[in-house]
Amino acid sequence: MKRFWKRADAVRQHGGWGIALDARAVNTPKRAPLVVESEALAEAIAAEWEAQGEDIAPASMPLTGIANAAIDLANPDPAAFAEPIAAYAASDLLCYRDDRDPALQAEQAAAWNPLLAWAEARHGVEFAITQGVLPIDQPPPTIAILRTALLAHDPFRLAALTPLVTIGGSLVAGLALAEEAFAADQLWDAVSLDERYQERRWGADSEAQKARARREADWHHAARFLRLL
């Protein structure tokens, strides 16, 4: 797709804020109006369109992509859309600790225990914690309560939570960010702890570093989307 507009603007539309390309309204891939409630978010999305060159690069418009997912995918059936990330309640990264390296265990405890403690206090849940990678069953009430907490979020928040949870492997970390209990940087450091620890111990791999940088960028784009709502 080639750029056909001279300027992109956030405009009042359908009771919210839409994006206009030379006064032409932007729609989602399913032809729904791309409308958000927040002027700040609409301005940030418009800036993504304004920054495009002659050839449109969808990958350079992460906020637009999340908004499209919210409108086209999450809004019609929020519960079905959220089910894949709700499943992380049963296998949250924060409950799986290293079984060999005491130094890594200590770092995991320091970074992850406060997040679990927050979830326990905030949502009244309990977690089973194990060492190693063999699956451990979480208490059924914990899974049910965290699922309910997730579904309390509207489609736009669910759309932003999807990359946060899948990238980090932690529903608890995603909820903590959505509820502004911890800063995005702290939570990213927590969910990427294992990878960064192994890099310090064994040395860096350039391809792995590039992959992590992409995931980190996606994480922070989703976090920014939440802040702008």
C-alpha positions, 0 to 999 in steps of 0.5 A: 500500500502506498501513502495517499495522504498529506496529513493525518489528524485525530478528529472527533468521530462517533462519540470518540476520537478517530483518525482522518487522512486528509479528512478521510476517516480510517477504518479497521481491516474489517471496515469498522471505524477506527475510533478510540475514547482517548484523544491522547491515544488517537493523537498517538495513532495519528502520529504513526500514520503521519510518520509513514513514508511512501510505502506503508509499513504496518509493523511500524504502527503498533498502536494502530494494530492494537486498536484494530485488534480491540475493535475487530477481534476483542469487541465482538466477543471479549471472553473468547478473545481473552481465553488464550491469555486467561490460560496463563493463570495455570502456567504463570512464569512467576511460579516456575523457579530454577532448580539448580542455580542458587544465584538465579533462584535468589534473583527470581525470588527478589523480582517475582515474589513481590508480584505474586504478593501483590496479586495475592493481596489484590485479588485474594488468590494463592499460588503454588510455586515449584522449581523446574519446568514440570507443570504444577497445578494451581488452585482452581479458585486462583485460576477462576479469580484471575480469569475474572480479573482479566475479563473485567477489562474492556476490549481495548485493555484486553487487546493490549494485555494480549502481547504483554501476557504472551511476551512475558509469559505471565498473566500476573505481570500483565494484570499488574501493569494494567492496574498500574501496580508496578512500572513497565520497566520493572515488569519487563525486567522481571519477565525477561530476568531468566534470559538476561541472567543466562546472557550474563553468565554465558555471553550474549548471542547477537540474534537472541539480543535482537529477538529480545529487543523486538519483544521489549519494543512490543512490550513497551508499545502495549504498555504505552497503549494502556497508558494512553487509554 
